[in-house]
Amino acid sequence: METDAQLKFIPPQDQRNKLKVGRLRGKQNTFGRKESSSNDKSETQSARFVFYGSAAIRKRRKEVTKMYSKILFAYKKF
């Protein structure tokens, strides 16, 4: 099972697919639990929304854009 640090570098799309696979086959999901009880499922569901909800993605995209524009601005000064 990957550690949290390793998971951070996986693109969101890959992680989402992994969670789906875990749910369908009852294998271990990315949170390292076997998905059997309904409690685990709801936990995974909410976690997925937090990380991959459209609002979260939009916010992340906005931050990245802001960062790039700052970098480009810095280069233009020279």
MOFEN-V35200 format. One record per residue. PSI is psi in radians with two decimals (none if undefined). D_CENTER is the distance of its C-alpha to the mean C-alpha in whole Angstrom. Layout:
BEGIN
PSI,D_CENTER
PSI,D_CENTER
END
This chain:
BEGIN
2.41,16
2.74,14
2.99,14
-0.68,11
-0.70,12
-0.61,12
-0.53,8
-0.47,7
-0.04,9
2.29,8
2.54,7
-0.67,4
-0.79,8
-0.76,8
-0.71,6
-0.76,7
-0.70,11
-0.73,11
-0.72,10
-0.76,13
-0.78,15
-0.70,15
-0.73,16
-0.78,19
-0.09,20
0.39,20
-3.09,19
2.36,17
-3.09,13
-0.25,10
0.06,12
0.35,15
2.58,17
2.32,19
1.80,19
-0.93,22
2.73,23
-0.46,22
-0.79,20
-0.70,18
-0.82,17
-0.63,17
-0.78,15
-0.74,12
-0.86,12
-0.67,12
-0.71,9
-0.71,7
-0.71,9
-0.77,8
-0.61,5
0.20,6
2.64,9
-0.60,11
-0.74,13
-0.74,9
-0.76,9
-0.76,13
-0.79,13
-0.73,11
-0.72,13
-0.80,16
-0.77,15
-0.78,15
-0.76,18
-0.75,20
-0.81,20
-0.72,21
-0.63,24
-0.74,25
-0.80,25
-0.70,27
-0.73,29
-0.70,30
-0.65,31
-0.50,33
-0.51,35
none,37
END
